[in-house]
Amino acid sequence: MNKFLFKQIDNTGLSLFRVVFGLLITLEAFGAITTGWVRRVLVAPDFTFNFIGFDFLQVFVGEGMYYYFALMGIFGIFVMLGYKYRLAMFSYALLWTTVYLMQKTSYNNHYYLMVLLCWIMAFLPANKRYSLDVKFNPSFKSLSMPQWVKWTLIVQVGIVFIYGSVAKWYPDWLNGTAPGVILRSKNNYYLIGELLQQHWTHYMIAYVGIFFDLLIIPMLLWKRTRLLGFYLSLFFHLFNSIVFQIGIFPYMSIAFALFFFSSETLQKRFNLKNEIYNEHKITIPKYSNILIGIFLIYFILQIALPLRHWIIQDNVLWTEEGHRMSWRMMLRSKSGTLTVRVEDKKTGEIKVYDYKALLSSKQSRSVATKPDLMWQLAQKIKTLETKKGKDVAIYMNSKVSINGGPFHQFTDSKVDISTQEWDPFKHSNWLLPSPEDYHKK
């Protein structure tokens, strides 16, 4: 194991990936400002639905987030250029992790993947070549890296794609219903809008998605299928980018191909100076056992975390419990209705509460289907009413529809949610059992 992990290999792929990754995270930061994402998600709302337990991050919400993201963009440029790389990558990782934990309304799997990759990249020797750090200090240059560097990224990406495939193995995806509902809003797309509404298209997208996610890493690993895998990856991710408009994730996924092609091929394709490391020395550091232990713990967590919904009662498709950080990507369309009633415990008077006055339109849509957001909203309302000198109970009546199906009662409207405890690894009993169609996970 030590000989395999600490064998020295050429670092061309890692160095090129750093350049592309730096460009993408720069675009993510500045793009969030220019597209209005920062304004809609982190400036306009009075508060954001942060990850539970990270309420202290609310101090960042507001106009200052424009400067926050601009600073992130600058760090992204430094990463791309390989200038003060360690400091820049660590800083971006810290700032982006804070953004990720700060809000859940605009949750996206690639945001979580960025958190993981930023922290991984912060500890990798990605600036040993094609960087300003080398230009300003030529003795810093190195043509090699330990083999564990490459495999850390490959295994991480493999976990993402395999879980992305397995999550699609449920009836509404297999029969094309879920893709059809997701694509319904794309009917006005130029040239392809009508094509995207065809039932056979929905079937094709469903099964191509399953098999692509499951097989793309093995295809890229095997030399005989590598080129085919790359072209399939190129088509698949560009299609997703055009149709679903999911930010930098498709381009980040394409860039992972850099770790599968030989350094000779990469240097030739990118017209780089022919400098290949082929000594294949094995340098085992004194801390090798500690490093291997860290790898094991990290990847055990990465494998276990997406499985947690299996130990939580009921179907994750219905309850959402265990959904986040599980690579359940582009799986379903969900809509809901929510009525909030507040009871004055002293007078017994019950009134419908205008919760939408506290939220943005996107927050209002999200809170109607996501139980952790409901629980947080109940705590927020409780706090506001307490400040007015009232002792209140808060009841939420939510009905939810999945993949265009009928609406079903989601919450027990007789339970005071503000008094309930929240445990991310346990089922919330104020959620009603899933409809019969969703009993199987």
N, C-alpha and C positions, 0 to 999 in steps of 0.2 A: 504493500500500500504506500509506504513512504517513498519507495523508488518511483512509483507511478506519479504521485502527487508533486514531488519535488524535482522531477526531471525538468531541465531547462529547455524551453522551446522558443521559437521566434515570436516576437511581440508585435509584429506588423498589424495583425487583426485588432488587437486591443487598442493600439495607438490610433488607428483609423476610426474605431468605434468611439473613442473619446471625442474625436473631432465632430462626428455626426451627433453623438449624444449631447455634447455641449451646444451644438446648433439647435437641436430640438428643444432642450430645456430653456434656451434663450427665447425661442419663439413662443414657448408655453407661457413664459413670464410676461413678455411684452404683448403677446397676443391677448392675454387675459385682460390687459388694460384697454387695448384698442378695440376689441370686440364688445366691450361693455360688461364682460363677465365679472370683473372686480366690483364695478358699480352695482350690478344687480344682486350679487351674492354677498358681498362683504362691506359695502358702503351704504346702500339704500335701506336695508332692513334695520330695525331697531336692535335686533339681536339675531344671532344665528343658532341653528341647532347643532351645537358642537357635540363631539363624542362625549358620552356621559362620563363625568369625572374630570372633564377638562374645561369646566366653566370659567376658570381664571383666564382663559384665552380670549374671552369676550372683550378684554381691554384693548385688543388690537383692532376691533371692528370700527370702521369709520374712514374718513378721508385719508388718514395716514397710510391706508393700504395701497394707495397709488404709488407712494414712495417705496413702500415695502416690496412691491412687485418689480419696480424699476431697479431696486438694488439686487433682487434675485436675477434679473436679466443681465446685469453687469457681471455678476458672479458666473452666469452661464457663458458669457463671452470669454471670461478668463479660463473656464474649463475647456472650451473649444480651442482656444489658442495655447492651452497648456501653460498658462502664466500663473505662478503662485498656486499651482493646481490643487495641492492638498487643502490649503486654506479655503480656496474658492469652492471646491467640491463639498467639503465639510459644511461650509456656511450655507450653500444652496440646500443641502440635505436637511439641515436644521430648520431653515426657513420654510421649505416646502412641507416638511412633516408637520410643522405648526399650522400651516394652511389646511392640510388634510384633516387634522384633528379639530380644526376650528369650525367646520361646517359639514353637514351631511345632505343638505338639500340638493346639491348638485353632485351627488356621489357618482363616481365613475371608476371602473376597475383600473383604468390606466393611471389614475391618480395614486392609487395604492401601489401599483407596480413601480411608478416613479419613486415613491418613498423608498422601496426596497433597493432599487437599482442605484439611487443616489448614495445610499449608505454603503452599498457594496463597492461602488466605484470610488468612494472616498478612501478606501483602504487598499486599492489596487495600484500597481506601478504603471499607470496609464500615461504618464508624462515623460517616459524615458526616451521617447523618439517623437519626431515631428511636433516639437513643442518649443515655446519661448524659454521655458526653464532650461532646456538643453542648449538653446542658442546663447543664452547669457552665461551658462556654465557648462561648457562642452564635456567636462569630466563626468558630468551627471548622466551622460548618454549611455544607454545599454540596449543591445539588440535582443535580449532574452528576458524571459519571465518564467516563473515556476508553472508547471502544467495545471496546478490547482486553480490558478487564476481563470483560465479558459473554462474549466469544467464547473466552476462555481456559477458562472453565468449561464452555461448550457443547461445545467440541472435546474436552476431557478426558472428559466424560460420553459423548460420541459414540464415542470410542475404546473405552470400557468396554462399551457395548452392542453395537457391531459385532463386537468380538472374542468377546463372549458368545454371539452368534448363530453365528458361523463355527465356534466350537469344538464346537457341537452337530451339525455335519455329519459324523456318523460312523454306521455301521450300527446299533449298539445303541440309539442315540437315535432314528434315523429310523424304526425298526420298532417303537418303543414299549417295548422291553425295559428300557432304563435307567430311564425314568420309572416303569414298573411296579415295578421292584425298590425304587426310592427310596420309593414310596408304600405299599409293603407294610406298613410299620410304622404306617401311619395308619388302619388298618381299624377302630380303636376310637373314631375321632372321632365326636362326636355329630352326627347327621343326615347328614353327608357321608361317613362312613367307608366305607360299602358302595359308594357312588358312585365313590370314589377307587380302588376295586379293579377297575373295569370296564375292559376292554381298549380300548374306544373312548375312554374318558377319558384313557388313557395316550397314545393317538395325538393327541388334541386338545391335551393339555398339551405334547407334543413339538413340534408344528408351530406352535401359538400362541406358544410360547417362541422358536422360531427367527424367525418373522416379526415378532413384537413387538420383539425386540431389534434387528432389522435396520431396521425402519421407523419406530420411535417418534420418533426425533429428526427425520427429514424431515417426519413428520406434524405435529410441534409447530412446526417452522419455517414451514410453509406455512399461511397464514391460513385457507384454506378447510377444512383438516382439523385445525386446531389444537384446537378444542373436542372433536371426536371423539377425537383423540389423548389429550387430557387425561382424558376419561372412561374410555378404555381403560386408560390408565396407572393411574388410581385403582383400577379393578377388578383389574387384573393384580397390582399391588403389594400390595393388601390381601389378595387371595387367597394370594399367597406368604407374607405375614406370618402369616395364620391357619394355613395348612397346613404350612409349613416352619419357621415360628418362627425367622427369621433376623435377629433383632434390629432395629436402627434402619435397615438398608439400604433396605427398601421405602419408609419414610417420607421418607428422604433423597432417594430417587429421585422421589417425588411432589413434593417441594419444589423440584426443579429446574425444574418448570413455571413458576416465578416469573420465569424469564429469557426466557420466550417470549411472555408476555402483555404488552400495552401498559401503561404506567404509569397511564393513565387507568382502565383496567379494574381494575388492582390496587387503586388508591386507592378506587374505588367499592365493590369487593367487600369490602375490609377497613375500610370506613367511615373513611378517613383524610382529613386536611385536603387540599384540592385545591391542590397545589403541583406544577406540571409544568414541567420544564425543556424548552424547545423552541427554544433559540437555535441549537443545532447548530454551535457554534464548533469550529474545528480548532486545537488547541494542540499543536504538535510540540515536545517538549523536546529539549534538546541531546544527551541520552543516548539518543535514539530508536533509533539503529542498534545500540547495545549491547543495549537491551531486546529488539529484534527478534531479535538473535542468540541471546539467552537463550531466547526462545520457540522458535526453530527447533531448538536443541540439545535442549531439554526434550521437545518433541513428537516429534522423531526418535527419542529414547530410548524414549518411550512407545509408539511404533509398532513399534520394533525389538525391544524386550524380549519381548513376547509371541510373537515369531516365532523365538526362539532355539532352541526344541526342534526346528526343521526342520534345524538344522545339527548336531544331536546324533544319534548313531546310534540306530536303533530307534524304536519307537512310544512317545510320551510317555504314552499311556494305560496302557502296561505298565510303563515304567521310572520314571515320575514325574519324570524329568529335564527341567527346563524348565516344570514344571507351575505352580509358584507365580508370582505377579505376572504372570499371563498371561490373567486373566479367564476361566479355565476353570471356570465356575460351575455347580454342581449338575449335574454331567455323568455321574457314575457312582457305583456302589456297589462298594466293594472290601473284601475280607476276606482274612486270611492266617493262616498258622501259622508259628511260628518256634521253632527249637531252637538253642541256643547251646552249643557245645562248646569247652572250654578245654584246651589241651595244654601240659603242663609240658615245656619243651624239654630240660631236664636229665635228667628221668627217662623221658620219652616217654609218661607217663601222660595219658590223655584222660578228662575228666569232663564230664558235662552240667552247665552253669552255670545256677543259678536266677536269671536276670536279672530276673524279675518282682519279686523282693524289693527291687530298686533303684527300681522304677517304680510309678506309680499305674496303676489299671486302664485308664484312657484312654491313657496312654503305652504300655502293653503292647500295646494293640490297634493303635496307630499304628505302632509300630516294626516290626510284622510285615509291613508293606506298603511302607514308605518307605525307600529305600536310604540317604538322607542320615542318617536317624535310626539306622539300623543301624550305619553307619560311626561315628557319634558314640558309640553304645553300646559298640562295640568299643574305642574310645579310652578310654572311661570304665572299662571292665573292665580294660584293659591297665594303666591308671594304678593302680587298686586292687590288682591283683596284684603290680605292681612294688613298691608300698609294703610288701608282705609279703615281699619279697626273691625273688620268682619271675620268671623270664623265660618268658613264655607266648606261644602262638599262639592266635588266636581264629577259630573257624569258625562260620559261620551257615548254617543250613539252613532256607530259607523257601519256602513254597508259597503261591501267590496265586490267588484267584478274582475275576473281574471281572463285575459285573452278574449275580451268581448262577450263573455258568458253572462248569465243572469247575476244580479246582485244578491248577495247573501249577507245575513247579519254577521258582523265581524267582532263587535265588542258586546260585553254584557253591560247594558245601559243602566243597570241598577247598582253597579260597583263604583264607589268613590275612588277614582284612580289616583287622586292626590295622596291617598294614604297608603298606596301600595309600594312595596320595595321593588327595585329593578335589579335583576341579576342577568348579565349577558349570557350565562351558561345554563339558565333555567327558563322553563316556560312560564309565561304570565297567565295566571288562571282567569284573568278578566277578559282574555281572548276566547271567543267561542270556538268549538271544534270545527274543523274544516268540513266543507260540504262533502258528500259521499264521493263525488268525482275526484277529490284530491286526497283521499285517505291514504293512498299509496305514494311513497316518496319517489 
